Amino acid sequence: MTYGPDDLVERDAPEAPFVQLAGILRARLKRGDWKTNRAIPSENALADHYGLSRPTVRRAIAALVEEGAVYAVPGRGTYVSERQPEKPADDSDTDG
């Protein structure tokens, strides 16, 4: 599923909230909401904005770190990477 930068997390959607949030944050990164090597909002700020728990936000951010879209600096926050990797067209299982 594709998410836009202005979407909200839907509790009754088929995808887990952290997957939705990762998609929304990815779209915001692509749109340029945050500058390269600058911090994105804190886990608390994102949790409050999207109505999610901090562990859910952490999982979404961890997915973006794994993709190389952002990087974490312990004790400082999460920052936008210089180059934004292209997200695979579909993450869902199509094996059946």
C-alpha positions in Angstrom: 0.0 0.0 0.0 1.2 3.5 -0.7 1.0 6.3 1.8 1.1 10.0 1.3 2.9 12.6 3.5 -0.4 14.0 4.8 -2.0 10.6 5.6 -2.9 9.5 9.1 -2.6 6.1 10.7 -5.8 4.1 10.4 -6.4 1.6 13.2 -8.7 -0.6 11.1 -6.4 -0.8 8.1 -5.0 -4.1 7.1 -1.4 -3.1 7.6 0.1 -2.7 11.1 0.3 0.9 12.5 4.1 0.9 12.4 4.1 -0.1 8.7 1.6 2.7 8.0 3.7 5.2 9.9 6.9 4.2 8.1 5.2 4.8 4.8 3.9 8.2 5.9 7.3 9.2 7.2 9.0 7.9 4.0 6.6 10.1 1.9 7.4 13.1 4.1 11.1 12.5 3.6 10.6 12.2 -0.1 8.6 15.5 -0.1 11.5 17.2 1.7 9.7 18.0 5.0 13.1 17.6 6.8 16.5 18.7 5.5 19.4 16.3 5.0 21.4 15.7 8.2 18.7 17.4 10.3 16.7 15.7 13.0 13.2 14.5 12.3 10.6 15.0 15.1 11.2 13.1 18.3 9.6 9.7 19.1 7.3 11.5 21.6 6.3 14.2 19.1 5.5 11.6 16.4 3.6 9.4 18.9 1.5 12.4 20.0 0.9 13.6 16.4 -0.2 10.2 15.1 -1.8 8.9 18.3 0.5 6.0 18.6 2.7 4.5 21.3 6.5 5.1 21.4 7.3 1.5 20.7 5.2 1.6 17.6 7.0 4.8 16.5 10.3 3.1 17.3 9.5 0.2 15.0 8.6 2.6 12.2 11.8 4.5 12.6 13.8 1.2 12.8 12.4 0.2 9.4 13.5 3.6 7.9 17.0 3.2 9.5 17.3 -0.3 8.0 16.4 1.1 4.6 19.0 3.9 5.0 16.5 6.7 4.8 17.4 8.0 8.3 20.1 7.3 10.8 20.1 7.4 14.6 22.6 9.2 16.8 22.3 7.8 20.4 21.2 10.5 22.8 20.6 13.0 20.0 17.8 11.8 17.8 17.1 10.5 14.3 18.5 12.4 11.3 17.7 12.4 7.5 20.3 10.5 5.5 22.0 12.2 2.5 20.6 9.9 -0.1 17.1 8.6 0.1 17.0 5.0 -1.1 14.1 4.0 -3.4 11.5 1.9 -1.6 10.8 -1.5 -3.3 7.5 -1.4 -5.2 5.8 -3.9 -2.9 6.8 -5.3 0.5 4.0 -7.7 0.8 4.4 -11.5 0.5 3.3 -12.6 -3.0 4.4 -16.2 -2.6 0.9 -17.3 -1.7 
